[in-house]
Amino acid sequence: MKKIFSRRTGNPFIRFILMMFLIFFALFQIYPLIWLVFFSFKSNEEIFGGNILGPPKIWKIENYRNALMGGDVLTYLLNSIWISMAVIFLSTILIAMAAYAISRMKWKLSGVVYWIFMAGLTIPIHATLLPLFILFKTMGVLNTPLSLIIPYTAFALPFGIMVLRNHYETIPREMEEAACIDGCSIYQTFFHIILPLVRPALATIAIFSFLSSWNELMFAMTFISDTKYKTLTVGLQSLTGMYYTEWGPVGAGMVVAALPVLIIYVLLSKQVQNAMLAGATKG
């Protein structure tokens, strides 16, 4: 079978067909993003005049200026960035510590605590909307960034702990024993030996935490009413009017919203691939 497979993949014609298919598939996947960029530079007259798919005839760069300055998209963007960064930092630290305690430390309730966290995967996020609204109103954190950071961090824990626990269990315990013999404390062992070994998994968790908090809309609409705290997903809705909407600035705002996601993925894609490959080979 190996000889047949290698002979087939070595065929120049088969390689050409496979390459053409992959190029077509890549263009098919990328074109919506290209279309969005084209859309963001168009005027309403061009959009509704029939030129909806191709590049704009007149590139309206002022759409971005109107979106960033006139529509307060820049403020919403900064709010989304620092809230997402706070969620990534808090969730990554909590997930790393909780998963380490569950998988590497010996205590009676470790299995029970693990399944309590896993039960969080079965709870629909938006089913907690009303209880959280009442709780945050009682706590006095409603209409503040904390009302978003707390639930975003909490709902990132179950999936992250599940992923990281599996990676921790692939690390030989002899490494911790050697560190203990050398005089390392539990914290030194954790931060200097264990964490560097699971960086690909941490990158994967960070990306998923970022995407879930960056794209979330329902909590942001319900818990935040002050304009200075609104996130980008909510703020983009303010660009649409009741009777008339300039769709070019709306497209510009959507491009601005997509850029951080692309940047984060480009920076961490290698780590994510390593994490997926490690999970596939070690599982």
Secondary structure, DSSP 8 states (H G I E B T S, - for coil): -HHHHHHHHT-HHHHHHHHHHHHHHHHHHHHHHHHHHHHHT--HHHHTTT-SSS--SS--THHHHIIIIIT-HHHHHHHHHHHHHHHHHHHHHHHHHHHHHHHHS--TTHHHHHHHHHHGGGS-GGGGHHHHHHHHHHHT-TTSTHHHHHHHHHHHHHHHHHHHHHHHTTS-HHHHHHHHHTT--HHHHIIIIIHHHTHHHHHHHHHHHHHHHHH--HHHHHH--SGGG--HHHHGGGGS-SS---HHHHHHHHHHHHHHHHHHHHHHHHHHHHHHHHHHHH-
